[in-house]
Amino acid sequence: MSAHDNRTAHLPESDTLTYLSGAEVREACAEIDPLACMHETLVAHAGGRTVLPPEAYLGWTPPDGGEARSINMPGLVEGGLTAVGTKVINANPANVAQGLPRASGLTVLFDPRTARPLCVMEGAHISALRTAAVSVLAARHLVRPGARTAALYGAGVIAREHALMLAGRLPGIEEIRVYDEVPGRVAQFERDMGDALGAHEVKVTAAVDARTAARGADVVIACTNTRRGYVERSWLASGALAVNVSLDDLTESVLTGADRLYVDDWDLIRDDPYRLLGTLLREGRVRQEDAATLGEVLTGARPGRTGDDELIVVNPFGLAVEDIALAHRVFRVARHRGLGTALPR
C-alpha cells in the first residue's frame, strides 16, 4: 500500500509518520548507488562530520532459554543534507531453528529541524547492503591488480549481498567460492544465486572446507557470526585481501601478521570488550599508528596498497551512520516514488 492509498494520507505531513516495508526498502535501494553512499559517509566520518554516540545494549534470557539482545545505535551525518536517526537491531540465535531470521531491525529517521520522527523502515536490507558496499568499496581500493577469485565464509543474507556486490561492482571477479559449516546451505546458495551471478559471468564454487576456500583467493570475506577464530595467516595467499565483517573469524596470526590493516573507527574497536581486535589494540599488539581508517584511504590522507604481495586486512566494525545515510537516501526515493504507508501520529 502506498502513502497515496492509505486512509491517513490526506493528513498534513507533520501529522503522519511514514513506514516503509522491506519490499519498499528494496525497491528504493534499486535506485541508489550504495558504494557512492558509503564513500561519502566514510569520508564525512574521517572529516569529523558525523556524530556516533555509544550504542545502548540490552540483553535478556527469553522464556524458553538462550540469549536475546537489542542494540540501539543513533547517529548523525552532515553533508549536502543532514541525516539523523537511529538503528535498532535485535537478535536471538534460537530463531533459526523456528524458521525465523536470527536478527531483525528497524531504522528510524528524524527531522533534523524539529527532531520529530519522520520515517520508520525495515532495517535488515539496509544493514546487509551497506555492509557489502563497504567491503567492496574497500576492495576496489585495496585489492591487488588482476584479482579473479573471491572466497566467502558463510552462505546467509550478508554473504549473498556480498556475492551480488562482488559480481557487479568489482571488475575482474570470475569465481566466488563459498564455505558454510551448516550442511546444505552452500547448495541452497548455489540454487538461489547461480542465475544472478551467472549474468555477470561469475561462477559459484562450493568449497569442501574453510582452508580450501581461501587457497589462492585474491579476496577473502568472512560473513559469519562465530566468536571462535579459524582463519590462519598461512591459509592466505601472498597479496590477498581479507575482509572481516563478522566477529572473530580471523585469528591473531592474521591480524598481527598483516602488512596493512584498515578499520572504520578506532574508538569503536578500542571500546569493544568482546572482539579480538579490540583486545589486541588495548594490549598494544596492534598499534593505531601502524594502521589507518578506510576514510583516510578514500581521502588520500593515508596510503592504500603499495605492493602486489602485501597481505591487507580490512576489519570494519560497522557504523550506524552508514545505515542512517543509506536510509536517508531510501526515504528521499520513497517520497519521490510515493512509496510507504502514512501512519497517524
Summary of the structure (lengths in Angstrom):
residues: 345
radius of gyration: 20.2
end to end distance: 18.2
largest distance: 63.2
contacts: 1164
relative contact order: 0.19
helix: 38%
strand: 24%
